Amino acid sequence: MLSKSVIGVLALQGAVDPHRLHIEAAGAEFRAVKTPAQFDEVDAFILPGGESTTMLKLIERFDLWDVLAAQFAAKPVWGVCAGVILMAQTVLSPAQRSFDLLPITVERNGYGRQLESCHVEIEGYKVSFIRAPVIKDAAESVHVRAVHKGDPVWLESGQYMLTTFHPEMSLDFPSPMHRAFLARVEKFYAKKAA
């Protein structure tokens, strides 16, 4: 790994570019990635917010499932909103395919439709819930870092991190969530090199 971490934001659909200034302010390099060659060039992935069913259709249309599964098994991954759905073991409302990276059950659009979207503070930082999924269940091995309305909204386990909210929409760079993910990436590679 290079001295400056290269963070790839999966750029098939969704809120990709808003992560750029947060990643750069946290001291890493931003890359929008969508091909296997580009996947090989990054140290970690962010699966952005957007529409999970559209992302799944594009992953399947471009035959990226197996290569992404291998990449996600080998590198740190942060799922944001729709990215949480892609990383979950079980998806409800409706059920759909996922990469099964974390032992959690997630309900799509669990907080309601677009009209129920809102801004709240998580660890003193303003974030956006936009048609957010709700994590209905998580194994004991998954650390809950933040809760909103009684539901876990920021989770961590091993090389993986999830936020059901969008921190990238704030213009206060970098978000504490981006800093936390970068720290997780650095720790992952330090441990691997030891």
Wavefront OBJ file of the C-alpha trace (Angstrom):
o trace
v 0.000 0.000 0.000
v 1.153 3.532 -0.747
v 1.804 5.950 2.113
v -1.390 7.810 1.129
v -4.416 5.500 1.127
v -6.385 5.331 -2.120
v -10.121 5.118 -1.454
v -12.294 3.890 -4.291
v -15.929 4.971 -4.335
v -17.972 2.494 -6.380
v -19.227 4.709 -9.202
v -22.017 2.692 -10.795
v -24.790 4.914 -9.373
v -25.428 7.166 -6.388
v -23.694 9.877 -4.349
v -20.101 9.354 -5.478
v -18.454 12.772 -5.867
v -19.630 14.236 -2.518
v -17.111 11.883 -0.840
v -14.170 13.461 -2.685
v -13.577 16.515 -0.455
v -14.043 14.479 2.731
v -11.542 11.834 1.595
v -8.995 14.422 0.484
v -9.434 16.478 3.684
v -8.802 13.287 5.687
v -5.460 12.877 3.894
v -6.290 10.141 1.392
v -6.722 9.976 -2.378
v -10.207 9.756 -3.929
v -10.961 7.554 -6.939
v -14.308 6.899 -8.609
v -14.096 3.245 -9.675
v -16.226 1.005 -11.870
v -13.950 -1.488 -13.648
v -11.928 -4.483 -12.377
v -8.673 -2.739 -13.361
v -9.659 0.285 -11.251
v -10.677 -1.952 -8.318
v -7.124 -3.338 -8.209
v -5.708 0.189 -7.816
v -7.477 1.077 -4.551
v -6.786 0.184 -0.926
v -10.409 0.326 0.249
v -13.952 0.879 -0.996
v -16.890 3.096 -0.168
v -20.231 1.754 -1.387
v -22.188 5.016 -1.675
v -25.762 5.933 -1.017
v -28.125 5.676 -3.953
v -30.524 3.012 -5.172
v -29.411 -0.489 -4.189
v -31.593 -2.291 -6.743
v -30.126 -0.177 -9.569
v -26.601 -0.845 -8.286
v -27.310 -4.599 -8.197
v -28.665 -4.554 -11.763
v -25.529 -2.757 -12.992
v -23.211 -5.087 -11.054
v -24.912 -8.051 -12.723
v -25.160 -6.429 -16.176
v -21.416 -5.733 -16.234
v -20.578 -9.117 -14.647
v -18.843 -7.523 -11.641
v -20.270 -9.694 -8.846
v -17.412 -12.172 -8.448
v -14.622 -9.623 -8.819
v -16.283 -7.274 -6.301
v -16.895 -10.122 -3.839
v -13.183 -11.007 -3.990
v -12.151 -7.352 -3.574
v -14.528 -6.814 -0.638
v -13.200 -9.931 1.108
v -9.623 -8.614 0.830
v -9.995 -4.882 1.575
v -11.772 -2.510 3.966
v -15.279 -1.521 2.869
v -17.642 1.196 4.125
v -21.281 0.994 3.129
v -23.326 4.222 3.191
v -27.149 3.902 3.125
v -27.660 1.786 -0.038
v -24.153 0.428 0.566
v -25.388 -0.980 3.896
v -27.988 -2.976 1.968
v -25.329 -4.348 -0.390
v -23.159 -5.431 2.574
v -25.878 -7.016 4.749
v -26.361 -10.731 5.274
v -30.169 -10.445 5.056
v -32.250 -7.812 3.240
v -35.987 -7.285 3.844
v -38.798 -5.250 2.180
v -38.237 -6.768 -0.321
v -35.569 -9.442 -0.068
v -32.687 -8.984 -2.502
v -29.221 -10.288 -3.216
v -26.321 -8.914 -1.175
v -22.611 -9.516 -0.593
v -23.174 -10.914 2.940
v -20.180 -9.090 4.430
v -21.673 -8.518 7.890
v -24.116 -10.590 9.987
v -26.898 -8.004 10.024
v -30.513 -7.869 8.881
v -31.549 -4.651 7.183
v -34.944 -3.326 6.107
v -34.913 -1.162 2.987
v -36.443 2.352 3.370
v -37.098 1.506 7.013
v -37.570 5.150 8.032
v -40.105 5.777 5.263
v -40.081 7.497 1.905
v -38.372 10.693 0.746
v -40.711 12.926 2.785
v -39.475 11.316 6.016
v -35.845 12.191 5.238
v -34.186 14.343 7.911
v -30.977 15.843 9.263
v -29.692 14.859 12.715
v -26.472 15.036 14.688
v -24.413 11.889 15.172
v -21.405 12.355 17.494
v -21.924 16.118 17.186
v -21.822 16.063 13.369
v -24.787 16.878 11.118
v -25.738 13.962 8.843
v -28.641 13.192 6.498
v -31.041 10.263 6.606
v -32.427 9.898 3.066
v -34.825 6.956 2.582
v -32.477 5.206 4.970
v -32.478 1.494 5.719
v -33.077 0.303 9.285
v -30.812 -2.316 10.826
v -33.240 -4.747 12.450
v -30.691 -7.168 13.875
v -26.913 -7.431 14.255
v -24.726 -10.229 15.590
v -22.808 -9.650 18.837
v -19.571 -9.526 16.815
v -20.729 -6.230 15.257
v -19.871 -3.113 17.276
v -22.611 -0.460 17.380
v -20.928 2.938 17.420
v -24.036 5.161 17.193
v -27.810 4.811 17.607
v -30.703 6.966 16.314
v -34.283 6.519 17.581
v -33.245 3.261 19.212
v -31.814 1.778 15.997
v -28.115 1.168 15.289
v -26.983 3.567 12.553
v -23.166 3.309 12.627
v -21.628 -0.151 12.907
v -18.129 -1.576 12.683
v -16.691 -5.071 12.487
v -13.193 -6.058 11.375
v -12.382 -4.305 8.117
v -15.987 -3.204 7.571
v -17.960 -0.103 8.534
v -21.599 0.834 7.893
v -23.592 4.044 8.246
v -27.301 4.121 7.398
v -26.964 7.912 7.073
v -25.058 10.186 4.677
v -22.180 12.138 6.278
v -20.782 13.137 2.868
v -23.581 15.687 2.297
v -22.184 17.999 4.986
v -19.789 20.732 3.866
v -17.718 20.435 7.055
v -14.708 18.424 5.788
v -13.726 15.775 6.712
v -16.578 14.094 8.535
v -15.738 12.088 11.667
v -17.037 9.046 9.778
v -14.537 9.535 6.941
v -11.760 9.996 9.515
v -12.868 6.809 11.287
v -12.877 4.837 8.047
v -9.415 6.092 7.101
v -8.147 5.048 10.540
v -9.714 1.613 9.981
v -7.967 1.336 6.588
v -4.595 2.282 8.087
v -5.045 -0.172 10.966
v -6.014 -2.962 8.543
v -2.840 -2.558 6.453
v -0.593 -2.055 9.505
v -1.858 -5.343 10.918
v -1.422 -7.049 7.562
v 2.197 -5.834 7.315
v 3.094 -6.896 10.882
l 1 2 3 4 5 6 7 8 9 10 11 12 13 14 15 16 17 18 19 20 21 22 23 24 25 26 27 28 29 30 31 32 33 34 35 36 37 38 39 40 41 42 43 44 45 46 47 48 49 50 51 52 53 54 55 56 57 58 59 60 61 62 63 64 65 66 67 68 69 70 71 72 73 74 75 76 77 78 79 80 81 82 83 84 85 86 87 88 89 90 91 92 93 94 95 96 97 98 99 100 101 102 103 104 105 106 107 108 109 110 111 112 113 114 115 116 117 118 119 120 121 122 123 124 125 126 127 128 129 130 131 132 133 134 135 136 137 138 139 140 141 142 143 144 145 146 147 148 149 150 151 152 153 154 155 156 157 158 159 160 161 162 163 164 165 166 167 168 169 170 171 172 173 174 175 176 177 178 179 180 181 182 183 184 185 186 187 188 189 190 191 192 193 194
